Structures are given as structure tokens and as C-alpha cells.
Amino acid sequence: KVKIMKKIKLYIFHPYSRIGGADLSLSRLINNLDGKKYSITFITLEKPRIKFYLKKKIEINIIKKKRAIYSLFEIRKIVKKSKNKFSKIIFLSNQNFANIISVFALTRINWIKLILIERNNPIELDYSKKFKDKLIKILIKATYRFSDKIISISKELGRDLQKICNKNVSTIYNASYDLNIFKLAKKKMVKKNKIILNVARFEKQKNHIMLLKSFKDIHEQINAKLILIGYGSEKKNILDYINKYNLKKKVLLITDSKNLFSYFKIADLFVLTSIYEGFGNVLVEAGMFKIPIISTNCKSGPKEILNNGKFGDLVNVGDTKKLSKLILKNLKKPNKDKVLKMYKSLKIFNIKEHVTKYEKIFDKI
């Protein structure tokens, strides 16, 4: 008789599945894991946008709760059904609030291995005045130590998190180097001006007003258009700023991301002005299209991707004057040496290495 090996069960808990970096990263992991070895269940609270990225069928379990905290007992029910059916059961949680819920949900279920992925530097919690965020920071310290493994998506993020939770944190960079993005850049674009591109959710974290202030100060000196691609709660504030300073003809807002990578093809400069980041997938993607890059020197990912300014320009958060000068400099005379060094460095963010590192953890845990 041929002995049939049991699969490893992998639960992925991502409460709010949206079009963005976290879902893209998770989908690349799912798409490249061996279906003969892993049985995957994706747990979420709403219609999962990750389907947009998935190339394989997996089980999707939608817990219809308005808030992640209410999913605690449902998670417990779902995972208990898997007992003794697999060679190993691993629960992979994403982002601080979901990670805390996962620790509580799996309390005393010792046969499940819990891996927590942290995608944003804990510094984000210090920017908030909300009681909820202050509580999350306290609970990170109290709960993360009960997990079997903690993974960060950049080294500095890992170091900062380690100080809080007093437990070893491993770093696995996002698999942002994906050659498939060139296939997605199909639409032919015609441009009459130079293009400055920003791709980021319209949220306060992404700090679009900093970019708009810098662009406002120099837009009359350059024959360039600023294209902002994203969606989110700050859209009205961004539009209000554009209207207030008569930038309508110079700034284009795009909320449909279907032809996202076609805009990378025509961009002359990529600018990211985030207050904080976990990693910064878009910087790798911009580098793949050989676009000169300016980014805020925020915690955590950008300075690692740009090798402390050797592969692109770094500017302090809020320094709009310096950003204006860097935009002018990059549009007039881009540093081709930096662009080439950036392009050559990107293979460390490839999918194969990303998946291999995760599989090593899955095997050892």
C-alpha cells in the first residue's frame, strides 16, 4: 500500500481584504505554495479583494462580522474542525489588531502553530490619539510573546517590534519583484508632459498633502503633470487642496487601478511621501520600470529598499522645500547611475526567495 502523506493546513487570517500591498504579498505566497503539500483557507470579514490577485482556487471563509474583535469565537470554531486531519496546522495572521485577536482566539489550542506577520512599524500607533491604538500597543507587548513565530516585512520594523514584544522577530521582505507586472502594463499611454507618479491609498499615512505642497511651489517652473493613483478616506481633502490652489490642469486623480502599471511605463519620476511604511512595494515596482525615485526617509522599508539613498533620493517627512528641489533636480537631470543600481538590486525581493523562506519556517515550526 502507498502511504498518503497528510497535507499541512494553512489558515491565513486577513480581516479586511483590499486591493493593496498586503493582499498582493499574501496572494504571491498563496499562488506559489505547492497545492500538493498545503491546504489553504483564507479567513476574512468581508468580500475578499484578494481574489483579484489569486491564480488558484483556495477555500475562503467569510466571517460576517462588522468588526474584527467579534470574529474571535468564529475563528476558534473554524480551526477546531481541522484537528487530527493534517500533518500540521499553521495559523498565519496579518497586522497588529488581527494578530492580537488571533492570540486570544487560539488560547489553549496548543496543536496549532501561530505565526504573526507585522506589516507596519509600531510607530504608527504613536501618531494616533485614539484610545484603541494606545491599547493595541499595550496588547502587542502582552500577547505577541505567546505566538510561535513573528515575522516583519523590513529589518528596522523587526528591530522596533522586538523592543516592544521582547521576542525574536524574523524579517521576510515582500515579494515585490514580480515580472508579471510587465504583462499588466498593456495599455498604450500618450503623454504631452513629463509625469510625476504617486501610487498610494488616499489615507493620512500616505501624506499626499506634502507632495501636493511641493508640487504647488514648482508646478509653474516645469512642464509636468502629477498623477495620483489610489483610493481612500482622504480623497475629498486631496481634491479640496487641488481646487483651492488651481491645480486641476496639472494634477490627475485616478481611482481605477486596472491600468496601474501602464502609468509606470510613462512615468519620469516616482514620489512616495508616506509618514510611515511597513515596506513599500511600490518603490520596488517603480525600480523595475527604471524610474528615478524620491521617498520620505520614514520608518521602515523605504531606506532599506533605496539602500540609504544610494538607489534613490530620501527626504525627511514634512520637508516640502527639499522635496521641491529634488523633484526639479530629478526631472531636469535624473541620476541614471542610481536608477541602474536600484534596478540591479531588486532581485532580492523575488517571489522564489520569499516563498522559500516561508516554507522553511512552516517546516521547522
C-alpha positions as CSV (number, residue, x, y, z in Angstrom):
1,K,0.0,0.0,0.0
2,V,1.1,3.5,-0.8
3,K,1.1,5.7,2.3
4,I,-0.7,9.0,1.6
5,M,1.0,11.9,3.3
6,K,-1.2,14.4,5.1
7,K,-1.0,18.0,4.0
8,I,-0.1,21.0,6.1
9,K,-3.1,23.1,6.9
10,L,-2.5,26.8,6.5
11,Y,-5.1,29.3,7.7
12,I,-4.5,32.9,6.7
13,F,-6.4,35.5,8.7
14,H,-6.7,38.9,7.0
15,P,-9.8,40.6,8.3
16,Y,-10.0,43.4,5.7
17,S,-9.0,42.2,2.3
18,R,-8.5,45.2,0.0
19,I,-6.6,45.9,-3.2
20,G,-3.1,46.8,-1.9
21,G,0.3,45.7,-0.7
22,A,-0.8,43.2,2.0
23,D,-3.2,41.3,-0.3
24,L,-0.7,41.4,-3.2
25,S,2.0,39.9,-0.9
26,L,-0.3,37.2,0.5
27,S,-1.6,36.3,-3.0
28,R,2.0,35.8,-4.2
29,L,2.7,33.4,-1.3
30,I,-0.6,31.5,-1.9
31,N,0.0,31.3,-5.7
32,N,3.4,29.8,-5.3
33,L,2.9,27.3,-2.5
34,D,2.7,23.7,-3.6
35,G,-1.0,22.7,-3.6
36,K,0.0,19.0,-3.0
37,K,1.7,20.0,0.2
38,Y,-0.6,22.7,1.6
39,S,-4.4,23.0,2.1
40,I,-5.1,26.8,2.4
41,T,-8.1,28.6,4.0
42,F,-8.3,32.3,3.8
43,I,-10.3,33.9,6.6
44,T,-11.8,37.4,6.3
45,L,-14.7,39.5,7.4
46,E,-15.9,40.8,4.0
47,K,-15.9,40.2,0.3
48,P,-12.2,39.3,-0.3
49,R,-10.5,41.5,-2.8
50,I,-7.5,39.2,-2.8
51,K,-9.5,37.2,-5.4
52,F,-8.3,39.8,-7.9
53,Y,-4.8,38.5,-7.5
54,L,-5.3,34.8,-6.9
55,K,-4.4,32.3,-9.7
56,K,-5.5,29.2,-7.8
57,K,-8.7,28.1,-6.0
58,I,-8.5,28.1,-2.2
59,E,-11.1,27.8,0.5
60,I,-12.4,31.3,1.5
61,N,-14.2,31.6,4.8
62,I,-16.1,34.9,5.3
63,I,-17.0,35.7,8.9
64,K,-19.8,38.2,8.6
65,K,-18.9,40.5,11.4
66,K,-18.6,44.3,11.3
67,R,-15.5,44.4,13.5
68,A,-12.5,42.0,13.8
69,I,-12.9,41.7,17.5
70,Y,-16.3,39.9,17.0
71,S,-14.6,37.2,15.0
72,L,-12.7,35.7,17.9
73,F,-15.1,32.8,18.7
74,E,-15.8,32.1,15.0
75,I,-12.0,31.7,14.3
76,R,-11.9,29.2,17.2
77,K,-14.8,27.2,15.7
78,I,-13.2,27.2,12.2
79,V,-9.8,25.9,13.2
80,K,-11.1,23.3,15.7
81,K,-12.7,21.4,12.7
82,S,-9.2,20.6,11.4
83,K,-7.9,18.7,14.4
84,N,-6.1,15.4,13.5
85,K,-6.9,15.9,9.8
86,F,-3.5,17.3,8.8
87,S,0.2,16.7,9.5
88,K,0.5,20.2,10.9
89,I,-1.9,23.1,11.3
90,I,-0.5,26.7,11.0
91,F,-2.4,29.9,11.6
92,L,-0.9,32.9,9.8
93,S,-2.2,36.3,11.0
94,N,-1.6,39.7,9.5
95,Q,-1.4,43.2,11.1
96,N,-1.4,44.2,14.7
97,F,-5.1,44.2,15.6
98,A,-5.7,40.9,13.8
99,N,-2.6,39.4,15.5
100,I,-3.8,40.3,19.0
101,I,-7.2,38.7,18.2
102,S,-5.5,35.6,16.9
103,V,-3.6,35.1,20.1
104,F,-6.8,35.3,22.1
105,A,-8.8,33.1,19.7
106,L,-6.2,30.3,19.8
107,T,-5.5,30.4,23.5
108,R,-5.0,26.8,24.8
109,I,-5.3,25.3,21.3
110,N,-1.7,24.0,21.6
111,W,-1.8,21.9,18.4
112,I,-2.0,25.0,16.2
113,K,1.2,26.9,15.4
114,L,0.6,30.6,15.3
115,I,2.7,32.9,13.1
116,L,2.2,36.7,13.3
117,I,3.1,39.0,10.4
118,E,3.6,42.6,11.3
119,R,3.2,44.9,8.2
120,N,3.5,48.4,9.8
121,N,6.1,49.8,12.1
122,P,4.6,50.1,15.7
123,I,5.5,53.8,15.4
124,E,2.1,54.2,13.5
125,L,0.4,53.8,16.9
126,D,2.2,56.8,18.3
127,Y,0.8,59.1,15.6
128,S,-2.7,58.2,16.7
129,K,-4.6,59.9,19.6
130,K,-7.2,57.1,19.7
131,F,-7.5,55.0,22.8
132,K,-7.8,51.9,20.6
133,D,-4.4,52.4,19.2
134,K,-2.8,53.1,22.6
135,L,-4.4,49.8,23.8
136,I,-3.1,47.9,20.7
137,K,0.5,48.9,21.6
138,I,0.0,47.6,25.2
139,L,-1.6,44.4,23.9
140,I,1.3,43.8,21.4
141,K,3.6,43.8,24.4
142,A,1.3,41.4,26.3
143,T,0.3,39.0,23.6
144,Y,2.9,38.6,20.9
145,R,5.2,36.6,23.1
146,F,2.6,33.7,23.1
147,S,3.0,33.2,19.3
148,D,5.3,30.6,17.8
149,K,6.9,33.0,15.3
150,I,6.8,36.7,14.5
151,I,7.7,37.9,11.0
152,S,8.3,41.5,10.0
153,I,8.5,42.8,6.4
154,S,11.5,45.0,6.9
155,K,14.5,44.9,9.2
156,E,14.0,48.1,11.0
157,L,10.4,47.3,11.6
158,G,11.6,44.0,13.1
159,R,14.1,45.7,15.4
160,D,11.5,48.2,16.7
161,L,8.9,45.5,17.2
162,Q,11.4,43.3,19.1
163,K,12.0,46.1,21.6
164,I,8.2,46.1,22.4
165,C,7.3,42.4,22.5
166,N,10.7,41.2,23.8
167,K,10.7,38.2,21.4
168,N,12.8,37.4,18.4
169,V,11.5,38.7,15.1
170,S,12.5,37.3,11.7
171,T,12.4,39.5,8.5
172,I,11.0,38.3,5.2
173,Y,10.8,41.1,2.6
174,N,7.6,41.3,0.5
175,A,7.9,39.5,-2.9
176,S,7.5,42.8,-4.8
177,Y,9.9,41.8,-7.7
178,D,7.3,40.1,-9.9
179,L,7.9,40.0,-13.7
180,N,4.1,39.6,-14.2
181,I,3.7,43.3,-13.7
182,F,5.1,43.9,-17.2
183,K,2.3,41.8,-18.7
184,L,-0.2,44.1,-16.8
185,A,1.3,47.2,-18.3
186,K,-0.6,46.7,-21.6
187,K,-2.4,49.9,-22.2
188,K,-0.7,52.3,-24.5
189,M,-0.4,55.8,-23.0
190,V,0.3,59.0,-24.8
191,K,1.9,61.8,-22.8
192,K,2.5,65.5,-23.7
193,N,4.2,66.4,-20.4
194,K,6.7,64.8,-18.0
195,I,4.9,62.6,-15.5
196,I,5.4,62.5,-11.7
197,L,3.7,59.4,-10.3
198,N,2.5,58.5,-6.9
199,V,0.7,55.2,-6.1
200,A,-0.7,55.0,-2.6
201,R,-4.0,54.7,-0.8
202,F,-5.6,58.1,-0.1
203,E,-5.1,57.9,3.6
204,K,-3.3,60.3,6.1
205,Q,-0.4,57.8,6.4
206,K,0.5,58.3,2.8
207,N,0.8,62.1,3.3
208,H,-0.4,63.3,-0.2
209,I,-0.6,66.9,1.0
210,M,3.2,67.0,1.5
211,L,3.6,66.0,-2.2
212,L,0.9,68.5,-3.3
213,K,2.5,71.4,-1.4
214,S,5.9,70.7,-3.0
215,F,4.3,70.4,-6.5
216,K,2.3,73.6,-5.9
217,D,5.5,75.5,-5.3
218,I,7.2,74.4,-8.5
219,H,4.5,73.5,-11.0
220,E,4.9,76.7,-13.0
221,Q,8.6,76.0,-13.4
222,I,8.1,72.6,-15.0
223,N,6.2,71.1,-17.9
224,A,4.9,68.2,-15.8
225,K,1.8,66.5,-14.6
226,L,1.3,64.9,-11.2
227,I,-0.7,61.6,-11.3
228,L,-2.0,60.3,-8.0
229,I,-3.4,56.7,-8.2
230,G,-5.3,55.3,-5.2
231,Y,-8.5,55.2,-3.2
232,G,-9.5,56.0,0.4
233,S,-10.9,58.4,3.0
234,E,-8.6,61.3,2.2
235,K,-9.8,61.7,-1.4
236,K,-12.0,64.7,-0.6
237,N,-9.2,66.5,1.3
238,I,-6.9,65.9,-1.7
239,L,-9.4,67.2,-4.1
240,D,-10.1,70.3,-1.9
241,Y,-6.4,71.1,-1.9
242,I,-6.2,70.7,-5.7
243,N,-9.2,73.0,-6.2
244,K,-8.0,75.6,-3.7
245,Y,-4.7,76.1,-5.4
246,N,-6.0,75.8,-9.0
247,L,-4.0,72.6,-9.8
248,K,-6.8,70.9,-11.7
249,K,-5.0,71.1,-15.0
250,K,-1.7,69.8,-13.5
251,V,-2.9,67.1,-11.1
252,L,-4.8,63.9,-12.2
253,L,-6.5,61.6,-9.6
254,I,-7.1,58.1,-10.7
255,T,-9.2,55.7,-8.5
256,D,-9.4,52.8,-11.0
257,S,-6.2,50.7,-10.7
258,K,-6.9,48.4,-13.7
259,N,-4.2,50.0,-15.8
260,L,-2.0,50.8,-12.9
261,F,1.3,49.5,-14.3
262,S,0.7,51.2,-17.7
263,Y,1.3,54.5,-15.8
264,F,4.6,53.2,-14.5
265,K,5.7,52.8,-18.2
266,I,5.3,56.6,-18.9
267,A,6.4,58.0,-15.5
268,D,9.6,60.2,-15.4
269,L,9.7,60.3,-11.6
270,F,8.1,58.3,-8.8
271,V,7.5,60.0,-5.4
272,L,6.4,58.4,-2.2
273,T,5.7,60.8,0.8
274,S,4.5,58.4,3.5
275,I,4.7,59.2,7.2
276,Y,5.4,55.5,7.9
277,E,5.6,52.3,5.9
278,G,6.0,48.6,6.6
279,F,7.9,48.0,3.4
280,G,6.9,50.0,0.3
281,N,6.1,47.6,-2.6
282,V,5.6,50.5,-5.0
283,L,9.2,51.5,-4.7
284,V,10.4,48.1,-5.9
285,E,7.8,48.2,-8.7
286,A,9.0,51.7,-9.8
287,G,12.6,50.4,-9.7
288,M,11.6,47.6,-12.1
289,F,10.4,50.2,-14.6
290,K,13.7,52.1,-14.2
291,I,12.0,55.2,-12.8
292,P,14.0,57.7,-10.7
293,I,12.7,57.6,-7.1
294,I,12.2,60.1,-4.3
295,S,10.8,58.8,-1.0
296,T,10.4,60.1,2.6
297,N,13.0,58.7,4.9
298,C,10.3,57.2,7.1
299,K,10.2,54.0,9.2
300,S,10.7,51.4,7.9
301,G,11.0,50.0,4.4
302,P,12.0,52.8,2.0
303,K,15.5,53.4,3.3
304,E,16.2,49.7,3.1
305,I,14.9,49.4,-0.5
306,L,16.8,52.5,-1.5
307,N,19.9,51.5,0.4
308,N,20.0,54.6,2.5
309,G,19.8,56.9,-0.5
310,K,22.2,55.1,-2.8
311,F,19.4,53.9,-5.1
312,G,17.1,56.9,-4.9
313,D,16.7,60.2,-3.0
314,L,15.5,60.3,0.6
315,V,13.8,63.3,2.1
316,N,12.6,63.9,5.7
317,V,8.9,63.7,6.3
318,G,7.4,67.1,6.0
319,D,10.4,68.8,4.3
320,T,8.4,70.2,1.4
321,K,11.2,72.6,0.3
322,K,13.8,69.8,0.0
323,L,11.2,67.7,-1.9
324,S,10.5,70.5,-4.4
325,K,14.3,70.8,-5.1
326,L,14.6,67.1,-5.6
327,I,11.7,67.0,-8.0
328,L,13.2,69.7,-10.1
329,K,16.6,68.1,-10.0
330,N,15.3,64.6,-11.0
331,L,13.1,66.0,-13.8
332,K,15.9,68.1,-15.3
333,K,18.8,65.7,-14.9
334,P,17.9,62.2,-13.5
335,N,20.7,60.3,-11.8
336,K,20.9,57.3,-14.2
337,D,23.6,55.6,-12.1
338,K,21.2,55.5,-9.1
339,V,18.4,54.2,-11.3
340,L,20.6,51.4,-12.7
341,K,21.9,50.4,-9.2
342,M,18.4,50.3,-8.0
343,Y,17.3,48.1,-10.9
344,K,20.2,45.6,-10.3
345,S,19.5,45.3,-6.6
346,L,15.8,44.3,-6.9
347,K,16.2,40.5,-7.3
348,I,16.5,40.1,-3.5
349,F,12.7,40.8,-3.4
350,N,11.9,37.9,-5.8
351,I,9.0,35.5,-5.2
352,K,11.1,32.3,-5.1
353,E,13.2,33.6,-2.2
354,H,10.1,34.9,-0.4
355,V,8.3,31.6,-0.6
356,T,11.4,29.5,0.3
357,K,11.9,31.5,3.5
358,Y,8.2,31.0,4.5
359,E,8.4,27.2,3.7
360,K,11.5,26.8,5.9
361,I,9.5,28.4,8.8
362,F,6.5,26.2,8.0
363,D,8.7,23.1,8.1
364,K,10.6,23.9,11.2
365,I,7.8,25.4,13.4
